Amino acid sequence: MSSIDSSKNDSKLKNSALIVGGDQIDGIKQVLNNHGITEINHWSGRKVGDSNKVIPHDTKFIVLITNWISHSITHKVKKNALKRGIKVIYTPNGSAALHNRLLNIEAVH
């Protein structure tokens, strides 16, 4: 994982995220890194086994790439995140849309 400077540690977002959906997520990972997210896990959301995965215990928020994920995975992830009090960010496959959503969350907090 990449190291971050101290100014990014002041981010309102937590430091561990799970991305569900998407194949080409390098731009999304970069946006998360720019917002101080240091640990990033990724599930494609289309593999049969993805529906049986457990959200990592240190996950602070989840990014659901809505253009590239099945409805059943979306429902399961949302349900499990709600049980654990984990914030879910819904975004189409694109780093610009995610960046705007993260800015809105940071502004609110």
Sequence and secondary structure as in RCSB ss.txt:
>XXXX:A:sequence
MSSIDSSKNDSKLKNSALIVGGDQIDGIKQVLNNHGITEINHWSGRKVGDSNKVIPHDTKFIVLITNWISHSITH
KVKKNALKRGIKVIYTPNGSAALHNRLLNIEAVH
>XXXX:A:secstr
     TTGGG SS SEEEEES S  HHHHHHHHHTT  EEEEE S SGGGGG    TT  EEEEEGGGS HHHHH
HHHHHHHHHT EEEEE S HHHHHHHHHHHHHH 
